[in-house]
Amino acid sequence: QLIEPTCIVSWIFSPYMLPHFDRLYLWQMLDTTISYCIKHCDRLKAELDRSKIKLSNKKEAETGNPDIAEQQKQQVQAAEEEVDHYVKKLEDAERSQKEVFLIVVQRFIM
């Protein structure tokens, strides 16, 4: 992503763009930005779900063999780190989405 969605929304509602509010391209950009935020969160939720399933499968596959057990512990740890990574990314994306919605609501009220 080159430009943060919050920057795009702030620019659309800036005083500089006030004379252009009747232009369709502005509203299309706003729609595209909001749609992007929603789809990005949905994509990250799907990735997180896949990672959680992978983690649960690795935890279920643990065996009693000591040689394989150490390798499986490392795989479980890597899967847990992956889940944590996606949780953080999802939290950031949801925060950004909330900021976009908040800016839109605030600017419409003002």
N, CA, C and O of each residue as an XYZ file, in Angstrom:
440
protein
N       0.851     -1.162      0.000
C       0.000      0.000      0.000
C       0.897      1.225      0.000
O       1.780      1.366      0.847
N       0.664      2.093     -0.944
C       1.502      3.270     -1.097
C       1.068      4.422     -0.200
O       1.903      5.115      0.381
N      -0.236      4.619     -0.092
C      -0.778      5.720      0.694
C      -1.749      5.142      1.712
O      -2.572      4.285      1.390
N      -1.642      5.618      2.926
C      -2.548      5.158      3.981
C      -3.977      5.597      3.657
O      -4.187      6.708      3.172
N      -4.951      4.738      3.922
C      -6.345      5.102      3.674
C      -6.781      6.354      4.446
O      -7.596      7.136      3.955
N      -6.240      6.537      5.645
C      -6.600      7.728      6.418
C      -6.150      9.009      5.716
O      -6.827     10.034      5.788
N      -5.014      8.944      5.043
C      -4.524     10.115      4.303
C      -5.439     10.436      3.125
O      -5.719     11.602      2.848
N      -5.896      9.411      2.443
C      -6.785      9.624      1.297
C      -8.092     10.259      1.757
O      -8.576     11.215      1.150
N      -8.660      9.719      2.834
C      -9.933     10.249      3.332
C      -9.756     11.675      3.842
O     -10.609     12.529      3.603
N      -8.660     11.937      4.540
C      -8.401     13.300      5.021
C      -8.245     14.269      3.854
O      -8.726     15.401      3.911
N      -7.575     13.822      2.804
C      -7.392     14.673      1.627
C      -8.732     14.958      0.946
O      -8.995     16.088      0.534
N      -9.576     13.932      0.830
C     -10.885     14.118      0.184
C     -11.705     15.156      0.921
O     -12.386     15.972      0.300
N     -11.643     15.130      2.253
C     -12.436     16.059      3.050
C     -11.672     17.319      3.448
O     -12.133     18.065      4.312
N     -10.536     17.568      2.847
C      -9.767     18.765      3.164
C     -10.434     19.998      2.541
O     -11.184     19.876      1.572
N     -10.164     21.171      3.091
C     -10.741     22.409      2.531
C     -10.341     22.640      1.066
O     -11.082     23.255      0.299
N      -9.178     22.146      0.700
C      -8.702     22.294     -0.670
C      -9.639     21.604     -1.663
O      -9.828     22.087     -2.779
N     -10.217     20.492     -1.264
C     -11.065     19.710     -2.160
C     -12.538     20.105     -2.085
O     -13.362     19.532     -2.799
N     -12.876     21.046     -1.257
C     -14.270     21.462     -1.093
C     -14.933     21.867     -2.409
O     -16.085     21.492     -2.628
N     -14.271     22.609     -3.295
C     -14.915     22.956     -4.565
C     -15.166     21.750     -5.490
O     -15.942     21.840     -6.442
N     -14.510     20.644     -5.201
C     -14.611     19.460     -6.060
C     -15.563     18.401     -5.502
O     -15.593     17.277     -6.004
N     -16.326     18.739     -4.487
C     -17.201     17.752     -3.854
C     -18.271     17.204     -4.795
O     -18.788     16.108     -4.581
N     -18.591     17.947     -5.807
C     -19.618     17.462     -6.730
C     -19.036     16.555     -7.820
O     -19.771     16.078     -8.685
N     -17.755     16.322     -7.785
C     -17.112     15.452     -8.773
C     -17.256     13.988     -8.364
O     -17.054     13.628     -7.204
N     -17.598     13.176     -9.314
C     -17.828     11.762     -9.046
C     -16.548     11.029     -8.659
O     -16.593     10.087     -7.868
N     -15.420     11.442     -9.200
C     -14.181     10.716     -8.930
C     -13.805     10.755     -7.449
O     -13.199      9.808     -6.946
N     -14.148     11.818     -6.753
C     -13.861     11.883     -5.323
C     -14.633     10.814     -4.554
O     -14.086     10.140     -3.681
N     -15.895     10.676     -4.888
C     -16.736      9.709     -4.190
C     -16.358      8.285     -4.565
O     -16.500      7.368     -3.756
N     -15.884      8.099     -5.774
C     -15.391      6.780     -6.175
C     -14.110      6.437     -5.402
O     -13.914      5.298     -4.979
N     -13.250      7.434     -5.226
C     -12.028      7.205     -4.451
C     -12.363      6.866     -2.999
O     -11.735      5.993     -2.401
N     -13.345      7.554     -2.442
C     -13.764      7.276     -1.075
C     -14.329      5.859     -0.970
O     -14.002      5.116     -0.045
N     -15.171      5.499     -1.919
C     -15.746      4.152     -1.935
C     -14.657      3.092     -2.079
O     -14.685      2.078     -1.382
N     -13.720      3.314     -2.958
C     -12.629      2.366     -3.178
C     -11.763      2.233     -1.929
O     -11.340      1.132     -1.577
N     -11.504      3.341     -1.268
C     -10.685      3.317     -0.060
C     -11.370      2.535      1.054
O     -10.735      1.718      1.721
N     -12.651      2.778      1.258
C     -13.389      2.064      2.300
C     -13.489      0.579      1.947
O     -13.334     -0.279      2.816
N     -13.744      0.281      0.690
C     -13.810     -1.123      0.258
C     -12.476     -1.828      0.466
O     -12.435     -2.987      0.879
N     -11.386     -1.123      0.176
C     -10.058     -1.691      0.380
C      -9.841     -2.032      1.847
O      -9.335     -3.110      2.163
N     -10.213     -1.136      2.738
C     -10.040     -1.384      4.177
C     -10.815     -2.617      4.615
O     -10.297     -3.451      5.357
N     -12.025     -2.728      4.166
C     -12.865     -3.865      4.547
C     -12.294     -5.170      3.998
O     -12.202     -6.161      4.722
N     -11.912     -5.173      2.723
C     -11.363     -6.386      2.113
C     -10.028     -6.774      2.744
O      -9.739     -7.959      2.911
N      -9.226     -5.789      3.090
C      -7.932     -6.062      3.713
C      -8.127     -6.750      5.072
O      -7.426     -7.709      5.393
N      -9.073     -6.260      5.854
C      -9.374     -6.892      7.146
C      -9.909     -8.309      6.941
O      -9.531     -9.225      7.672
N     -10.774     -8.492      5.966
C     -11.317     -9.827      5.689
C     -10.211    -10.801      5.279
O     -10.195    -11.955      5.705
N      -9.288    -10.315      4.443
C      -8.172    -11.153      4.008
C      -7.294    -11.568      5.183
O      -6.876    -12.721      5.286
N      -7.021    -10.605      6.071
C      -6.191    -10.913      7.226
C      -6.892    -11.864      8.190
O      -6.244    -12.707      8.809
N      -8.210    -11.736      8.321
C      -8.959    -12.668      9.167
C      -8.869    -14.084      8.607
O      -8.718    -15.045      9.361
N      -8.960    -14.210      7.296
C      -8.850    -15.529      6.659
C      -7.451    -16.113      6.863
O      -7.309    -17.302      7.149
N      -6.425    -15.285      6.718
C      -5.049    -15.738      6.936
C      -4.860    -16.182      8.384
O      -4.216    -17.196      8.651
N      -5.423    -15.419      9.311
C      -5.314    -15.768     10.727
C      -6.014    -17.090     11.008
O      -5.488    -17.928     11.741
N      -7.187    -17.279     10.435
C      -7.905    -18.546     10.621
C      -7.097    -19.722     10.079
O      -7.023    -20.775     10.713
N      -6.490    -19.538      8.899
C      -5.658    -20.600      8.326
C      -4.465    -20.914      9.230
O      -4.104    -22.076      9.419
N      -3.862    -19.867      9.782
C      -2.715    -20.074     10.671
C      -3.129    -20.795     11.946
O      -2.397    -21.647     12.450
N      -4.306    -20.451     12.466
C      -4.787    -21.129     13.677
C      -5.070    -22.608     13.405
O      -4.784    -23.467     14.239
N      -5.627    -22.890     12.246
C      -5.884    -24.289     11.881
C      -4.570    -25.046     11.735
O      -4.440    -26.181     12.192
N      -3.602    -24.407     11.095
C      -2.288    -25.038     10.935
C      -1.658    -25.308     12.300
O      -1.065    -26.365     12.512
N      -1.785    -24.354     13.226
C      -1.239    -24.522     14.569
C      -1.924    -25.672     15.301
O      -1.261    -26.497     15.930
N      -3.233    -25.722     15.219
C      -3.946    -26.808     15.912
C      -3.592    -28.173     15.310
O      -3.490    -29.161     16.037
N      -3.406    -28.230     13.997
C      -3.004    -29.492     13.360
C      -1.615    -29.928     13.826
O      -1.370    -31.115     14.043
N      -0.717    -28.968     13.976
C       0.644    -29.303     14.414
C       0.641    -29.740     15.876
O       1.403    -30.626     16.262
N      -0.215    -29.121     16.689
C      -0.293    -29.530     18.093
C      -0.885    -30.927     18.232
O      -0.468    -31.693     19.101
N      -1.844    -31.262     17.391
C      -2.460    -32.592     17.428
C      -1.506    -33.671     16.929
O      -1.621    -34.832     17.319
N      -0.575    -33.293     16.076
C       0.311    -34.271     15.450
C       1.524    -34.615     16.311
O       2.401    -35.351     15.857
N       1.597    -34.107     17.532
C       2.746    -34.400     18.384
C       2.811    -35.896     18.692
O       1.793    -36.538     18.951
N       4.034    -36.435     18.659
C       4.245    -37.855     18.913
C       5.146    -38.029     20.130
O       5.669    -37.059     20.678
N       5.316    -39.272     20.539
C       6.141    -39.571     21.696
C       7.606    -39.779     21.355
O       8.430    -39.861     22.265
N       7.961    -39.869     20.085
C       9.338    -40.087     19.660
C      10.167    -38.841     20.001
O       9.821    -37.752     19.543
N      11.257    -38.959     20.795
C      12.013    -37.772     21.225
C      12.686    -37.015     20.076
O      12.797    -35.790     20.128
N      13.137    -37.731     19.038
C      13.788    -37.051     17.914
C      12.785    -36.200     17.136
O      13.060    -35.059     16.768
N      11.646    -36.777     16.905
C      10.613    -36.065     16.142
C       9.930    -35.019     17.019
O       9.479    -33.989     16.518
N       9.852    -35.277     18.326
C       9.171    -34.359     19.240
C       9.848    -32.985     19.254
O       9.167    -31.960     19.274
N      11.168    -32.961     19.245
C      11.882    -31.676     19.253
C      11.601    -30.884     17.978
O      11.381    -29.674     18.021
N      11.610    -31.572     16.863
C      11.316    -30.910     15.586
C       9.877    -30.397     15.570
O       9.602    -29.306     15.070
N       8.965    -31.194     16.121
C       7.567    -30.764     16.156
C       7.372    -29.579     17.089
O       6.543    -28.711     16.814
N       8.121    -29.525     18.191
C       8.045    -28.380     19.093
C       8.470    -27.106     18.371
O       7.861    -26.049     18.536
N       9.522    -27.224     17.569
C       9.988    -26.065     16.797
C       8.938    -25.638     15.772
O       8.725    -24.446     15.551
N       8.289    -26.614     15.151
C       7.242    -26.283     14.185
C       6.044    -25.634     14.863
O       5.450    -24.700     14.324
N       5.691    -26.128     16.044
C       4.581    -25.535     16.797
C       4.931    -24.112     17.204
O       4.095    -23.212     17.121
N       6.166    -23.910     17.643
C       6.597    -22.564     18.036
C       6.566    -21.616     16.838
O       6.139    -20.469     16.968
N       7.012    -22.083     15.684
C       6.974    -21.251     14.479
C       5.534    -20.929     14.096
O       5.239    -19.810     13.675
N       4.633    -21.906     14.238
C       3.223    -21.670     13.919
C       2.602    -20.679     14.908
O       1.773    -19.855     14.522
N       3.000    -20.758     16.181
C       2.495    -19.799     17.172
C       2.970    -18.384     16.858
O       2.210    -17.426     16.998
N       4.221    -18.253     16.435
C       4.746    -16.940     16.049
C       4.009    -16.391     14.831
O       3.744    -15.192     14.740
N       3.687    -17.274     13.907
C       2.933    -16.867     12.725
C       1.542    -16.361     13.110
O       1.070    -15.359     12.574
N       0.889    -17.059     14.039
C      -0.427    -16.633     14.518
C      -0.320    -15.267     15.188
O      -1.141    -14.384     14.942
N       0.701    -15.094     16.041
C       0.897    -13.799     16.702
C       1.126    -12.685     15.690
O       0.624    -11.572     15.848
N       1.891    -12.999     14.650
C       2.161    -12.014     13.593
C       0.865    -11.576     12.906
O       0.638    -10.385     12.691
N       0.024    -12.546     12.566
C      -1.241    -12.211     11.897
C      -2.210    -11.489     12.832
O      -2.993    -10.649     12.390
N      -2.157    -11.815     14.118
C      -3.007    -11.108     15.086
C      -2.622     -9.632     15.124
O      -3.492     -8.761     15.123
N      -1.321     -9.352     15.157
C      -0.860     -7.960     15.183
C      -1.236     -7.227     13.896
O      -1.680     -6.079     13.932
N      -1.054     -7.903     12.758
C      -1.415     -7.274     11.482
C      -2.908     -6.983     11.417
O      -3.320     -5.932     10.926
N      -3.721     -7.920     11.913
C      -5.165     -7.731     11.910
C      -5.564     -6.588     12.831
O      -6.429     -5.786     12.477
N      -4.956     -6.500     13.992
C      -5.249     -5.400     14.907
C      -4.907     -4.049     14.268
O      -5.670     -3.091     14.392
N      -3.762     -3.976     13.587
C      -3.384     -2.735     12.910
C      -4.366     -2.378     11.798
O      -4.740     -1.216     11.638
N      -4.777     -3.378     11.037
C      -5.718     -3.135      9.940
C      -7.083     -2.699     10.471
O      -7.715     -1.806      9.907
N      -7.531     -3.324     11.547
C      -8.818     -2.931     12.129
C      -8.744     -1.527     12.723
O      -9.703     -0.761     12.635
N      -7.602     -1.190     13.329
C      -7.418      0.169     13.853
C      -7.466      1.191     12.721
O      -8.103      2.237     12.848
N      -6.799      0.887     11.632
C      -6.803      1.777     10.477
C      -8.216      1.917      9.906
O      -8.633      3.012      9.529
N      -8.942      0.813      9.846
C     -10.314      0.841      9.337
C     -11.199      1.713     10.234
O     -12.011      2.494      9.738
N     -11.043      1.580     11.529
C     -11.821      2.402     12.458
C     -11.483      3.879     12.293
O     -12.369      4.732     12.348
N     -10.207      4.180     12.091
C      -9.792      5.567     11.887
C     -10.426      6.147     10.626
O     -10.873      7.294     10.619
N     -10.460      5.353      9.567
C     -11.073      5.816      8.314
C     -12.550      6.123      8.528
O     -13.034      7.179      8.121
N     -13.259      5.206      9.163
C     -14.688      5.424      9.412
C     -14.913      6.628     10.319
O     -15.857      7.394     10.124
N     -14.044      6.788     11.307
C     -14.171      7.915     12.218
C     -13.953      9.245     11.492
O     -14.683     10.208     11.726
N     -12.971      9.295     10.629
C     -12.709     10.523      9.861
C     -13.903     10.851      8.971
O     -14.326     12.005      8.892
N     -14.443      9.835      8.303
C     -15.598     10.068      7.421
C     -16.772     10.617      8.223
O     -17.404     11.591      7.813
N     -17.065     10.002      9.355
C     -18.199     10.456     10.172
C     -17.948     11.863     10.699
O     -18.841     12.709     10.653
N     -16.758     12.118     11.193
C     -16.442     13.446     11.737
C     -16.552     14.529     10.666
O     -17.078     15.609     10.932
N     -16.071     14.253      9.482
C     -16.092     15.275      8.433
C     -17.509     15.519      7.901
O     -17.833     16.628      7.476
N     -18.336     14.495      7.926
C     -19.717     14.702      7.491
C     -20.488     15.525      8.510
O     -21.364     16.309      8.144
N     -20.169     15.352      9.780
C     -20.843     16.105     10.825
C     -20.409     17.569     10.790
O     -21.234     18.460     10.997
N     -19.153     17.825     10.537
C     -18.645     19.191     10.516
C     -19.089     19.823      9.264
O     -18.780     20.989      9.018
